[in-house]
Amino acid sequence: MTGCNDQYGGNGDWSSGYEQTGTNAITNNTYAPGYGYWHAPYRGWYPYPYNFYRPGFGYFHGGNYSDEPEASPITRSFPRFTSGGGGAHGGSWFGASHSGISRGGFGGSAHFGGS
Amino acid sequence: MNRIAISPRHDWQARVEKVGLTYHTPDGVKYWDESAYYQLSSAEVDVLEKAGNDLHMMCIEAAQEVIDQNLFARLGIPAAAVPYILKSWERDDFSLYGRFDFIYDGRNPPKMLEYNADTPTALVEAAVAQWYWLQDTNKNADQFNSIHEKLIAAWKKFGVTAPGKIHLGGVKDHLEDAQTVFYLEDTCVQAGLISKQVCIEDLGFDSRTQKFVDIDDEVVENYFKLYPWEWMWHEEFAVHLKLEACRFIEPMWKMLLANKGLLPVLWQKFPNHPNLLPAYFAKDELAQAQPAAKGSYVAKPKLSREGANVTIVQNGAQAASTTGDYGEEGFVYQAIAPMADFDGNHPVMGVWIVNHEACGLGIREDTGLITGNLSRFVPHLF
């Protein structure tokens, strides 16, 4: 995520790599290769850091953009454990699912339909 | 070519809903409009068919140019995707369909506006709804429309080379996309293939087998995705695309054809072709090369959908524009096509390509200068 550092307005050490705190709670903006950034308030992995600023779009959090950075008190959270059918982002966590299956890794960019 | 005003069928809503066009009046705004139709001559249909076939082959040649000249960054294509686009290109991965948009008035040559080569919609209305409209209203007339038959034939061809179930899906909670997927699944089944739906959000990845799986954890070997490649390459599962564990339809090489950055490449490779409009990567280039344009052009994002983020500038002043979330990858600048005008309506001719062959027409019209997702679909005959 070269070039993101200056734009990041989050509240975790997202550049320090995968790190778990406590018993499987994941710190906001933890980065895991192949999975992305953990957005603790949304309990999911996303392609950009929490509150990543994208010109023309805004601040990214939980799969959406807003005009202002989000201020959430949740700095750590637990992944949802699912064995399939978890839907968008909720069931997505590397190696945590009982079945080894993660979901919700596509579909987060959807604005509307085809062309 | 004429636009003929007529009375709609008294039960038109029920008639089109019955064949899958349930999104005929989104948010109370008429989208399917059978209060008129376009009448073409068979010679005009031939012109559109030839333009579709010629342009499709030219786009493939232009895509080869992108590869040979390494223009991927110019088109805003992520570097991570390039090796896999190249492999998809070399394998000649199966392509189902696409839709050209042309400006055409029946007198001047059709001019290509763009090629919706990855996730084209307006399919149910073009392939099915207008065909049944023709049977109800003008049974003895013909229509440029063998889309349905060609889709079935294309699936049969795919089934021979790629055994296994076909999964299909788009985004959740989008009526038009859902109906498009339902329709394509129907053509798939009619081709004798086994199908199953899984929405793009529900597509799973099994870290043990390194395979994509559906909602029942069944391996997805072939996946028709009504979801753009450029979004997929920016999402969490993009890393799994590198495993090439699934045949995607449309294939990855279609990223080259669906990108509006191909328009300047086409113009450079086929200058002054009658079906092309001058197009450049920079508006200064356009002004320099086309002084007659006199500060008039259309700015289009390299990656965009439904006419979003398009700006029309005439004589240096903004004449029309649309909003949207696109443009991050940059814009291309295309000369303005003289708009066809039928009683104040500006039609855009959508020529469908199935399995590399032009096979149908869907016409959308607007009173504004930019065709967007609320432009009306009007049936045609010849």
Interface residues (C-beta under 8 A of the other chain):
Chain A: P33 G34 Y35 G36 W45 Y46 P47 R54 P55 G56 F57 G84 G85 G87 A88 G91 S92 F94 G95 S99 G100 I101 S102 R103 G104 G105 F106 G107 G108 S109 A110 H111 F112 G113 G114 S115
Chain B: N116 D118 T119 P120 T121 G170 V171 K172 H174 E176 D177 T180 C199 I200 E201 D202 L203 G204 F205 D206 S207 R208 V213 I215 D216 D217 L226 Y227 W231 M232 H234 E235 E236 F237 A238 V239 H240 A258 R305 E306 G324 D325 G327 E328 N373
